[in-house]
Amino acid sequence: MKLADLFNEGVNDPGIFKAVFLAGGPGSGKSFVGGEVFAIPSANSFSPAGLKVVNSDPEFEYFLKKQGIDPKTLGKMTDKQFQKVTTGPESPREKAKRIKDAKEKLYVHGRLGLLIDGTGDDYSKIKKKVVELRKLGYDCYMIFVNTSLEVALERNAARDRVLPEKLVTKIWKDVQKNIGRFQGLFKGQMIIIDNSDRVIVKSGKPTFGKVVDRMIKQFVNSPIKSKIAKDWIKSQRGK
């Protein structure tokens, strides 16, 4: 995509200047919830709401497989083996992060809507990104997907990319500690979804409630409030 196309798409995009953060530990089902709430096909990196998905996991799995590593075996690796694929500039994880960062930079340059898929175990990292986006005129929202530790471990074991149990447990505990801090950061722009026991409707698809759908859609479709954002749109249309 050319830079000019990004500008045009940004100005006319339905999710312009909206950033939705997904938070929840491994096995919480946050990526699943994001896909269902925003009707994102599994093979796509964008939603009909105009939000671009920011997530390094697909590229991480790609680089693992390129090295002949089955993502299912991550949970069985020794600490040394796991560190080798997740740390260092040439590791699959770091390569994936560089691609994710490059995509995100392009999206933000065009002020496109964002669906930032992360765990939420590092509060300072999310706070920094929220502050940066707000300075650019973005409205920020968080969907916190919660489960019990037992459910998280069960789902992790059944995933295509299985993480070591002790890592899942550590991240789960760190994420739980941040719930109150996230509520303070996002204020009224945050919703907590209990995904321990999804409700299945007649269509065979899970539902998280009409209230959830209404709150999130209201946020994404609400008029832009920031003067910074309004001035940016005006300047781009002037070009």
C-alpha positions as CSV (number, residue, x, y, z in Angstrom):
1,M,0.0,0.0,0.0
2,K,1.3,3.4,-1.0
3,L,1.6,6.2,1.6
4,A,-0.9,8.3,-0.3
5,D,-3.4,5.4,-0.1
6,L,-2.9,5.3,3.6
7,F,-3.6,9.0,4.0
8,N,-6.8,8.6,1.9
9,E,-7.9,5.5,3.8
10,G,-7.2,7.2,7.1
11,V,-9.3,10.2,6.4
12,N,-12.3,8.1,5.2
13,D,-11.8,5.1,7.4
14,P,-14.8,4.2,9.7
15,G,-12.4,3.4,12.6
16,I,-10.2,6.5,12.2
17,F,-8.4,7.6,15.4
18,K,-9.8,4.7,17.4
19,A,-7.5,2.3,19.2
20,V,-8.9,-0.8,21.0
21,F,-6.6,-2.7,23.3
22,L,-7.2,-6.4,23.9
23,A,-5.8,-7.7,27.2
24,G,-5.8,-11.1,28.8
25,G,-3.4,-13.9,29.5
26,P,-2.5,-16.9,27.3
27,G,-5.6,-19.1,27.0
28,S,-8.0,-16.3,28.0
29,G,-9.4,-16.3,24.4
30,K,-8.8,-12.6,23.9
31,S,-7.9,-13.0,20.2
32,F,-11.0,-15.1,19.7
33,V,-13.2,-12.5,21.5
34,G,-11.7,-9.7,19.4
35,G,-12.4,-11.7,16.2
36,E,-16.0,-12.4,17.2
37,V,-16.8,-8.9,18.5
38,F,-15.3,-7.2,15.4
39,A,-16.3,-9.9,12.9
40,I,-12.7,-10.5,11.8
41,P,-12.2,-13.5,9.5
42,S,-9.3,-15.6,10.8
43,A,-7.1,-15.0,7.7
44,N,-7.6,-11.2,7.7
45,S,-5.7,-8.4,9.6
46,F,-8.6,-5.9,9.5
47,S,-12.2,-5.7,10.6
48,P,-15.3,-4.3,9.0
49,A,-15.2,-1.6,11.7
50,G,-12.0,-0.3,10.1
51,L,-9.6,-1.5,12.8
52,K,-6.2,-2.9,11.8
53,V,-5.1,-5.9,13.8
54,V,-1.7,-5.4,15.6
55,N,-0.4,-8.8,16.7
56,S,2.9,-10.5,16.2
57,D,1.7,-14.0,16.9
58,P,1.0,-15.0,13.2
59,E,4.5,-14.0,12.1
60,F,5.9,-15.7,15.2
61,E,4.3,-19.0,14.2
62,Y,5.5,-18.5,10.6
63,F,9.1,-18.1,11.7
64,L,8.9,-21.0,14.0
65,K,7.7,-23.3,11.2
66,K,10.3,-21.9,8.9
67,Q,12.9,-23.2,11.4
68,G,11.2,-26.5,11.4
69,I,9.7,-25.9,14.9
70,D,6.1,-27.0,15.6
71,P,4.4,-24.3,17.7
72,K,2.8,-27.1,19.7
73,T,6.2,-28.1,21.1
74,L,6.9,-24.7,22.8
75,G,5.4,-26.0,26.1
76,K,7.8,-28.9,26.1
77,M,11.0,-26.9,25.5
78,T,13.6,-26.5,28.1
79,D,14.2,-22.9,29.4
80,K,17.3,-22.6,27.2
81,Q,15.4,-23.8,24.1
82,F,12.5,-21.5,24.7
83,Q,14.8,-18.5,25.3
84,K,16.5,-19.2,22.0
85,V,13.3,-18.8,20.0
86,T,12.0,-15.8,22.0
87,T,15.0,-13.6,22.6
88,G,17.8,-12.2,20.5
89,P,17.5,-10.1,17.3
90,E,17.4,-13.2,15.0
91,S,15.0,-15.2,17.1
92,P,11.5,-16.0,15.6
93,R,9.8,-13.8,18.3
94,E,12.0,-10.8,17.7
95,K,11.7,-11.1,13.9
96,A,7.9,-11.2,14.3
97,K,7.9,-8.2,16.6
98,R,9.9,-6.1,14.0
99,I,7.3,-6.9,11.3
100,K,4.4,-6.1,13.7
101,D,6.1,-2.8,14.7
102,A,6.6,-1.8,11.0
103,K,2.9,-2.5,10.2
104,E,1.7,-0.6,13.3
105,K,3.9,2.4,12.4
106,L,2.3,2.5,8.9
107,Y,-1.2,2.2,10.4
108,V,-0.6,5.0,12.9
109,H,1.0,7.2,10.2
110,G,-2.3,7.0,8.4
111,R,-4.2,7.4,11.7
112,L,-6.1,4.2,10.9
113,G,-8.1,2.4,13.6
114,L,-6.2,-0.1,15.7
115,L,-7.0,-3.4,17.4
116,I,-3.9,-4.0,19.5
117,D,-3.8,-7.6,20.7
118,G,-1.6,-8.1,23.7
119,T,-1.5,-9.9,27.0
120,G,-1.5,-6.9,29.4
121,D,1.1,-8.3,31.8
122,D,3.3,-5.2,31.3
123,Y,1.3,-2.2,32.4
124,S,4.0,0.3,31.7
125,K,4.2,-0.8,28.1
126,I,0.5,-0.3,27.5
127,K,0.4,2.9,29.4
128,K,3.2,4.3,27.2
129,K,1.4,3.4,24.0
130,V,-1.9,4.8,25.2
131,V,-0.2,8.1,26.1
132,E,1.5,8.2,22.7
133,L,-1.7,7.5,20.8
134,R,-3.7,10.0,22.8
135,K,-1.2,12.7,22.0
136,L,-1.9,12.0,18.3
137,G,-5.6,12.4,18.8
138,Y,-6.6,8.8,19.3
139,D,-9.5,7.7,21.5
140,C,-8.5,4.5,23.4
141,Y,-10.6,1.7,24.7
142,M,-9.7,-1.7,26.4
143,I,-11.4,-5.0,26.2
144,F,-10.1,-7.1,29.1
145,V,-10.8,-10.8,28.6
146,N,-10.7,-12.7,31.9
147,T,-10.7,-16.4,32.9
148,S,-9.8,-18.5,35.8
149,L,-6.2,-19.8,35.9
150,E,-7.6,-23.3,35.6
151,V,-9.4,-22.5,32.4
152,A,-6.4,-20.6,31.0
153,L,-4.2,-23.6,31.5
154,E,-6.7,-26.0,29.9
155,R,-7.1,-23.8,26.8
156,N,-3.4,-23.2,26.5
157,A,-2.8,-27.0,26.4
158,A,-5.4,-27.2,23.6
159,R,-4.0,-24.4,21.5
160,D,-1.9,-24.7,18.3
161,R,0.8,-22.8,20.0
162,V,1.3,-24.2,23.5
163,L,3.3,-22.2,26.1
164,P,5.0,-23.6,29.1
165,E,2.6,-23.9,32.1
166,K,4.8,-21.9,34.4
167,L,4.9,-19.0,31.9
168,V,1.1,-19.0,31.5
169,T,0.7,-19.0,35.3
170,K,3.2,-16.1,35.7
171,I,1.5,-14.0,33.0
172,W,-1.9,-14.7,34.3
173,K,-0.9,-13.5,37.8
174,D,0.7,-10.4,36.4
175,V,-2.3,-9.6,34.2
176,Q,-4.7,-10.0,37.2
177,K,-2.6,-7.4,39.2
178,N,-3.1,-4.9,36.4
179,I,-6.9,-4.9,36.2
180,G,-7.4,-2.0,38.6
181,R,-4.5,0.0,37.0
182,F,-6.1,-0.4,33.5
183,Q,-9.4,0.8,34.9
184,G,-7.7,3.9,36.1
185,L,-5.9,4.4,32.7
186,F,-8.9,3.9,30.5
187,K,-11.5,5.2,33.0
188,G,-14.9,4.6,31.5
189,Q,-13.5,3.3,28.3
190,M,-13.0,-0.3,29.4
191,I,-15.0,-3.4,29.6
192,I,-14.2,-6.7,31.4
193,I,-15.5,-9.9,29.7
194,D,-15.6,-13.1,31.7
195,N,-14.7,-15.7,29.0
196,S,-14.5,-18.7,31.3
197,D,-17.8,-20.1,30.0
198,R,-18.9,-18.8,26.7
199,V,-22.6,-18.7,25.9
200,I,-23.5,-20.5,22.6
201,V,-26.5,-19.2,20.6
202,K,-28.6,-21.1,18.0
203,S,-26.3,-20.1,15.2
204,G,-23.5,-22.1,16.8
205,K,-21.5,-19.0,17.5
206,P,-20.6,-17.6,21.0
207,T,-22.1,-14.4,22.2
208,F,-20.8,-12.0,24.8
209,G,-24.0,-10.1,25.3
210,K,-25.9,-7.3,23.6
211,V,-24.5,-4.8,26.2
212,V,-20.9,-5.6,25.2
213,D,-21.7,-5.3,21.5
214,R,-23.5,-2.0,22.0
215,M,-20.7,-0.5,24.2
216,I,-17.9,-1.4,21.8
217,K,-19.8,-0.3,18.7
218,Q,-20.8,2.9,20.3
219,F,-17.1,3.6,21.0
220,V,-15.9,2.8,17.5
221,N,-18.7,4.7,15.8
222,S,-18.7,7.7,18.1
223,P,-17.7,11.1,16.5
224,I,-14.1,12.2,16.9
225,K,-13.6,14.5,19.9
226,S,-10.0,15.4,19.8
227,K,-9.1,18.8,18.3
228,I,-5.7,17.3,17.3
229,A,-7.5,14.6,15.3
230,K,-10.0,17.1,13.7
231,D,-7.1,19.3,12.7
232,W,-5.2,16.4,11.2
233,I,-8.2,15.3,9.1
234,K,-8.8,18.9,7.9
235,S,-5.1,19.2,6.8
236,Q,-5.1,15.9,5.0
237,R,-8.3,16.7,3.1
238,G,-6.8,20.1,2.2
239,K,-3.9,18.2,0.5
